[in-house]
Amino acid sequence: MRTMVIAAALLAGVTCTASQAAPPPRFTSDAVWHQDIRLQRPHANSRTMISTLAGLGGFGFGRMQIDFGLQIVHAVPGAPTRSIVGFPTTGDYYSPDCEPVGSTMPVPANAAIEAQPGLACDNNNEDCHLLVVQGNRLYEAYRANASGAGGLQAQCLAVWKLDQRYAADNRGEHCTSADAAGFPIAPLLFNADEVYAAMQVANGDLGHAIRFILPNARMASRPGGVKVYVHPASHAGGPSGPANSVPYGSRLRLRANFPVASYPPAARVILRTLQRYGMVLADGGNIALTAESDRYTTHKWDEIGIDSRIFDQAVPGAPVRVQDFEVMRTGPQIVETYDCVRNAEPDSPSAPANLVAGVTDIDPRQALRVSLQWTSGAARVDVYRNGTHVTTLDNAGRYSGLARDTPGSWTVCNADTMLCTAAVTPSATAPEPAALRRTAPPVAAARVRTVPAAVRPGSGGVRRGSPTAPH
């Protein structure tokens, strides 16, 4: 959730403050990560692949463990930016896979690199991911480390448009990202706030696939060191395992009859998610699952009963093992050439425009009904009154709701962005726009979004056992 303060004096009418009490950023509901895979048939070779992986030792360290090191920073518009400095040298930067050296990304003062308190990271030996979301843009840097007052060393900066649906090969075939599989990272994480929210719903889940990693020597490659991947991956890092193991990009589903009810409530949310949406093989390393640190979240991992070893220690008689999963069919193996061909960037939707508004008195409460009408805009829009968020809704070009004092100043924006109409203050005596009469159902006033107070840093996330293999 985010609070946006809209100032009529600004051209776009918008500034923004970011709430840290939010789920990780998400793509649109039709993205591959949100596909419910319960009814899909597994891969014809699923049993062989799982058996091979189990024989190699299964998950890293032989258990399903959780890494809490990754941190997602929310940046307000106008936040400080840093320019990308190629690391270790400009020639080592992943190009054309990633945004060009010299590109900028927002880096707020409170930003923190993976498992670090700030912007200093040993990027010679660690992954050092820096994940920043600003509106509908997600910035993900790999091997990041602050350089001077305005630079940021990185070996890759990938920028994702959260309001767009990407092709099966993401940003381009054979193209990496801040994750070796070419995946986005932040949308595949889970955090304490979204797990807590799902716990309040009967049989709740997270609604998206989860990122997981394996040691490179346990991921499929072909004889002669030929590396392979499957969609939705667009790249393979350094897999070196036998050909009949699990390839980069694989989507695994937890078996339907796994004893989920034996686990504590928060763990059940994650397990149901693995049954319904699965997990996707994103990178090389030893700690299987990656969650967001609770540094910026309202709820804390220890509060909801999740620790790094919950899936191999909480229920000794039923630990979560590789053998409890099936490999799903996601397409044929693709031989990695490392010859990245970037896809054309999808166009961003235009801003809502031509906002008109009318107001009608309603007795006996003496409330005002405000009816809005506009053109264009994204599939989802935010409605603001006097700079305070009222509601987010599917864009039908109209909205009707109550204002309990004065009409106020209204603005409509593409959801989670600064692409907005000009602010409109309807007259209290103006009629409703004719096109809206008898067509727009009343919408109850929504709760105002607020920014929670600052919270303590997260405690004791478990780091990966070894640096990620080369992208």
C-alpha positions in Angstrom: 0.0 0.0 0.0 1.1 3.6 -0.6 0.0 7.0 0.4 0.1 9.6 -2.3 -0.1 13.3 -1.6 -1.4 15.3 -4.5 -0.6 18.9 -4.9 -2.6 20.9 -7.4 0.2 23.3 -7.9 2.3 20.6 -9.5 2.0 19.9 -13.2 1.0 16.3 -12.7 -0.6 17.1 -9.4 1.3 14.4 -7.5 4.0 13.7 -5.0 4.3 10.4 -3.1 5.4 8.9 0.2 5.8 5.2 0.4 4.5 2.9 3.0 6.8 0.0 4.0 3.8 -2.1 5.2 3.2 -3.7 1.8 3.5 -7.0 0.0 6.4 -7.2 -2.5 5.7 -5.5 -5.8 3.6 -7.6 -8.2 3.0 -7.8 -11.9 -0.5 -7.8 -13.4 -2.8 -10.7 -12.5 -2.4 -12.3 -15.9 1.4 -12.7 -15.5 2.9 -16.2 -15.6 3.8 -15.9 -11.9 0.1 -15.7 -10.9 -1.0 -18.8 -12.8 -2.8 -21.4 -10.6 -1.2 -24.7 -11.6 -3.2 -27.1 -9.4 -4.9 -28.7 -12.4 -1.9 -28.8 -14.7 -0.3 -32.1 -15.6 3.3 -32.6 -14.5 6.2 -33.0 -16.9 6.4 -36.5 -18.4 9.9 -36.9 -16.9 9.0 -35.3 -13.5 9.7 -38.5 -11.5 13.1 -39.0 -13.1 14.1 -35.4 -12.6 13.0 -35.3 -9.0 14.7 -38.7 -8.3 17.9 -37.4 -9.9 17.8 -34.2 -7.9 17.1 -36.1 -4.7 20.1 -38.4 -5.4 22.3 -35.4 -5.7 21.3 -34.3 -2.3 18.1 -32.4 -2.9 18.0 -28.8 -1.8 21.2 -27.0 -0.8 22.4 -28.3 2.6 19.9 -31.1 2.1 17.0 -29.1 3.4 14.4 -26.5 2.5 15.7 -23.5 4.3 14.7 -19.8 4.1 17.1 -16.9 3.4 15.8 -13.6 4.9 18.6 -11.3 3.5 16.8 -9.7 0.5 15.4 -6.2 1.2 12.9 -4.2 -0.9 13.2 -0.5 -0.7 10.2 1.8 -1.7 11.3 5.1 -3.3 9.2 8.2 -3.4 9.2 10.4 -6.5 12.1 12.7 -6.4 14.2 10.3 -4.3 18.0 10.6 -4.8 19.4 8.6 -7.8 22.7 7.0 -8.5 24.4 6.2 -11.8 25.5 2.7 -12.6 29.2 2.1 -12.7 30.1 -1.2 -14.5 31.7 -3.7 -12.1 34.4 -5.0 -11.9 34.9 -3.0 -15.0 32.7 -1.6 -17.7 33.7 -4.6 -19.9 32.5 -7.1 -17.3 29.0 -5.5 -17.2 26.2 -7.7 -18.6 25.4 -6.0 -21.9 23.1 -5.8 -23.7 21.2 -7.9 -21.2 21.0 -5.1 -18.7 20.4 -1.3 -18.8 23.4 0.5 -20.1 26.2 1.6 -17.8 25.5 5.2 -16.8 21.8 4.5 -16.3 20.3 5.9 -13.1 18.1 4.3 -10.5 16.4 5.7 -7.4 18.3 5.0 -4.3 16.7 6.5 -1.2 18.6 7.5 1.9 17.3 4.5 3.8 18.1 2.0 1.0 19.9 -1.2 2.0 21.6 -3.8 -0.2 20.9 -7.5 0.4 21.8 -8.6 4.0 23.5 -5.2 4.7 22.5 -2.2 6.9 23.2 0.3 4.1 24.8 0.6 0.6 28.2 -0.9 1.3 28.5 -4.5 0.2 31.4 -6.9 -0.6 30.4 -7.3 -4.2 33.6 -9.2 -5.0 32.3 -12.1 -3.0 28.5 -11.7 -2.5 25.5 -11.2 -4.7 24.7 -7.8 -3.2 21.3 -7.4 -4.7 19.7 -3.9 -4.4 15.9 -4.0 -5.0 14.0 -0.7 -5.3 10.4 -0.1 -6.4 9.2 3.4 -7.4 5.6 3.6 -8.6 5.2 0.9 -11.3 8.9 0.6 -12.0 11.1 -2.0 -10.3 14.9 -1.6 -10.3 17.0 -4.6 -9.5 20.8 -4.4 -9.3 23.3 -7.3 -9.0 26.7 -7.1 -7.3 25.8 -3.6 -6.1 28.0 -1.3 -3.9 27.9 2.4 -3.4 30.6 4.3 -5.3 31.2 7.8 -4.1 28.4 10.3 -3.6 26.4 9.4 -6.7 27.6 6.2 -8.2 26.5 2.5 -7.8 28.8 -0.3 -8.8 26.8 -3.2 -10.4 27.2 -6.0 -12.9 23.6 -5.7 -14.0 20.7 -3.3 -13.6 17.4 -4.7 -14.8 14.3 -2.4 -14.9 10.9 -4.0 -14.9 7.5 -2.4 -15.8 5.1 -3.8 -13.2 2.0 -2.8 -15.3 3.1 -4.8 -18.3 2.8 -8.4 -19.3 6.1 -9.8 -20.5 6.7 -12.4 -23.2 7.5 -16.0 -22.3 11.2 -15.1 -22.5 10.9 -12.1 -20.2 13.2 -9.3 -21.3 14.7 -11.4 -24.2 15.9 -14.9 -25.0 19.4 -15.6 -23.5 19.2 -12.4 -21.5 20.0 -12.4 -17.8 18.8 -10.0 -15.2 19.7 -9.4 -11.6 18.8 -13.1 -11.2 20.6 -15.7 -13.3 17.4 -17.1 -14.8 16.5 -13.7 -16.2 13.6 -13.5 -13.7 12.5 -10.5 -11.7 13.4 -11.0 -8.0 11.2 -8.9 -5.8 7.8 -10.1 -7.2 8.8 -13.7 -6.4 9.7 -13.0 -2.8 7.3 -13.2 0.1 7.3 -11.1 3.2 5.8 -11.1 6.7 3.0 -8.6 5.9 1.6 -10.6 3.1 1.9 -13.9 4.9 0.1 -12.3 7.9 -2.7 -11.0 5.6 -3.2 -14.4 4.1 -3.4 -15.9 7.6 -6.6 -13.9 8.1 -8.3 -15.7 5.2 -9.6 -19.2 5.4 -7.1 -21.4 3.4 -5.3 -18.3 2.3 -2.3 -18.3 0.0 0.0 -15.6 -1.5 -1.3 -15.8 -5.0 2.0 -16.0 -6.8 4.9 -18.4 -7.5 7.9 -18.3 -5.2 11.6 -18.0 -6.1 13.9 -20.8 -5.2 17.5 -21.7 -5.8 19.7 -24.9 -6.1 23.4 -25.6 -6.1 24.7 -25.4 -9.7 26.0 -29.0 -9.6 22.4 -30.2 -9.0 20.9 -28.4 -12.0 20.6 -30.0 -15.4 23.2 -29.5 -18.1 24.2 -31.5 -21.1 27.3 -33.5 -21.8 30.3 -31.3 -22.7 29.1 -28.6 -20.3 26.3 -27.4 -22.5 23.9 -25.3 -20.3 20.2 -25.3 -20.7 17.1 -23.6 -19.4 13.3 -23.7 -19.8 10.7 -20.9 -19.9 9.8 -18.9 -18.0 13.6 -18.5 -17.6 15.4 -16.6 -20.4 18.9 -17.5 -19.3 21.0 -20.1 -17.5 23.8 -19.3 -15.1 26.3 -22.0 -14.3 24.4 -25.3 -14.1 26.7 -28.3 -14.2 24.6 -31.3 -13.0 23.4 -34.4 -15.0 21.2 -34.0 -18.0 18.2 -35.7 -16.3 18.1 -33.3 -13.3 16.0 -30.2 -13.0 16.9 -27.4 -15.4 17.1 -23.6 -14.8 13.6 -22.0 -14.9 11.7 -25.2 -13.8 8.5 -24.7 -12.0 7.9 -27.2 -9.1 4.6 -27.9 -7.4 4.2 -29.3 -3.9 2.2 -32.5 -3.9 -1.5 -32.1 -3.2 -1.5 -34.6 -0.3 1.3 -33.0 1.6 0.3 -32.8 5.3 0.0 -29.0 5.3 -2.3 -29.0 8.4 0.6 -30.4 10.5 2.4 -27.0 10.2 1.8 -23.7 12.1 -0.6 -21.2 10.4 2.0 -19.0 8.7 3.8 -22.0 7.3 0.5 -23.3 5.9 0.1 -20.1 3.9 3.5 -20.7 2.2 2.8 -24.5 1.7 -0.6 -23.8 0.1 1.1 -21.3 -2.2 3.6 -24.0 -3.2 0.7 -26.3 -4.0 -1.3 -23.8 -6.0 1.4 -21.6 -7.7 4.6 -23.5 -7.2 8.1 -22.2 -7.1 10.5 -21.3 -9.9 14.2 -22.1 -10.2 15.9 -18.7 -10.4 19.5 -18.9 -9.3 22.4 -20.9 -8.0 23.1 -21.2 -4.3 22.5 -23.3 -1.1 19.5 -21.8 0.7 16.4 -22.9 -1.2 13.7 -20.2 -0.5 14.2 -16.4 -0.4 11.9 -14.2 1.6 12.1 -10.4 2.2 13.7 -9.2 5.4 11.3 -7.8 7.9 13.4 -4.6 8.2 10.7 -2.5 6.4 7.6 -4.5 7.2 5.0 -4.0 9.9 4.8 -7.6 11.0 7.9 -9.6 11.9 8.9 -13.1 11.0 9.3 -14.2 14.6 5.9 -12.6 15.4 4.1 -14.9 12.9 6.1 -17.9 13.7 8.5 -18.3 10.7 12.2 -19.0 11.0 14.8 -20.2 8.6 14.5 -23.9 9.5 10.7 -24.2 9.9 10.3 -26.6 6.9 12.8 -29.1 8.1 12.5 -28.8 11.9 8.9 -27.8 12.8 7.4 -31.2 11.9 10.2 -33.8 12.2 7.9 -36.5 10.8 7.1 -34.6 7.7 9.9 -32.2 6.6 9.5 -30.6 3.2 11.8 -32.5 0.8 12.5 -32.4 -2.9 10.7 -35.7 -3.2 7.5 -33.9 -2.2 7.5 -31.9 -5.5 6.5 -32.4 -9.1 8.2 -30.7 -12.1 5.6 -28.9 -14.3 5.6 -28.8 -18.1 6.8 -25.3 -19.2 8.2 -26.0 -22.6 11.3 -27.6 -24.2 14.9 -27.1 -23.0 16.7 -24.2 -24.7 20.5 -24.5 -25.2 22.1 -21.4 -23.7 24.2 -19.4 -26.1 24.7 -16.3 -23.9 23.8 -14.3 -27.1 21.1 -12.0 -25.6 18.6 -10.4 -27.9 16.5 -7.9 -26.0 12.8 -7.7 -26.6 11.3 -4.3 -27.5 10.2 -2.5 -24.4 6.4 -2.7 -24.0 4.7 0.6 -24.2 3.4 2.2 -21.0 -0.3 3.0 -20.9 -1.1 6.7 -21.3 -2.2 8.7 -18.3 -5.9 9.2 -17.6 -7.2 12.4 -19.2 -10.2 14.7 -19.7 -11.5 14.4 -16.1 -14.9 15.9 -15.5 -16.8 15.9 -12.2 -20.2 16.7 -10.8 -21.7 16.8 -7.3 -25.3 16.2 -6.1 -26.6 16.8 -2.5 -28.0 13.7 -0.8 -30.5 13.9 2.0 -30.9 13.2 4.9 -27.2 12.8 5.6 -26.3 16.0 3.7 -23.5 14.0 2.1 -22.3 14.8 -1.4 -22.1 12.3 -4.2 -19.2 13.0 -6.5 -19.2 11.4 -9.9 -16.1 11.3 -12.1 -15.6 10.5 -15.7 -12.3 10.3 -17.7 -10.7 8.8 -20.7 -7.6 6.6 -21.3 -5.4 5.3 -18.5 -4.1 1.9 -17.4 -6.2 -1.2 -16.6 -6.2 -0.2 -12.9 -6.5 3.4 -11.6 -6.2 5.1 -8.2 -8.7 7.8 -7.2 -7.6 10.6 -4.9 -9.5 13.3 -3.0 -7.5 16.2 -1.6 -4.3 14.2 -2.1 -5.6 11.2 -0.1 -6.1 7.8 -1.7 -9.8 6.8 -1.9 -9.8 3.6 -3.9 -8.1 1.5 -6.5 -10.4 0.1 -9.2 -10.6 -1.4 -12.6 -10.6 1.4 -15.2 -14.1 1.8 -16.6 -13.6 5.5 -17.1 -16.0 6.4 -14.3 -16.4 6.5 -10.5 -19.0 7.6 -8.1 -18.6 8.0 -4.3 -19.5 10.1 -1.3 -17.8 13.2 0.1 -19.1 13.9 3.6 -18.0 17.6 3.8 -16.9 19.7 0.9 -16.5 18.3 -2.6 -12.7 18.5 -2.5 -10.2 18.3 -5.3 -10.1 15.0 -7.3 -7.4 13.3 -9.4 -7.3 10.0 -11.2 -3.9 8.2 -11.7 -2.7 5.0 -13.3 -2.4 2.7 -10.3 0.7 3.2 -8.3 2.1 5.8 -10.6 2.4 9.5 -11.1 0.6 9.4 -14.4 -2.5 11.4 -13.5 -5.2 13.7 -14.7 -5.2 17.4 -13.7 -6.9 18.0 -10.4 -10.6 18.9 -10.7 -12.7 20.6 -8.0 -16.4 20.2 -8.8 -18.9 22.8 -7.8 -21.2 21.7 -5.0 -24.1 22.8 -7.2 -23.0 21.3 -10.5 -25.0 18.4 -11.8 -23.5 15.0 -12.4 -22.0 14.5 -15.8 -24.9 13.2 -18.0 -23.0 10.1 -19.1 -22.7 9.0 -15.5 -26.4 9.3 -14.4 -28.0 6.0 -13.5 -24.9 4.1 -14.7 -22.2 4.4 -12.0 -23.1 2.4 -8.8 -22.3 4.0 -5.5 -19.0 3.2 -4.1 -18.5 3.3 -0.3 -15.8 5.5 1.0 -12.6 3.5 1.3 -10.3 3.6 4.3 -7.5 6.1 3.9 -4.0 4.5 3.4 -1.5 5.5 6.0 2.2 5.1 6.4 3.1 3.0 9.5 5.7 4.2 12.0 9.3 3.2 11.5 10.0 -0.3 12.6 13.1 -2.0 13.9 15.5 -3.7 11.5 14.9 -7.4 10.9 16.9 -9.8 13.0 19.2 -12.6 12.0 18.3 -13.5 8.5 20.3 -16.5 7.3 22.8 -15.7 4.5 23.5 -18.0 1.5 26.1 -20.6 2.1 28.1 -19.6 -0.9 28.1 -16.8 -3.5 25.9 -17.3 -6.5 27.5 -18.8 -9.6 28.3 -16.6 -12.5 25.3 -15.3 -14.4 
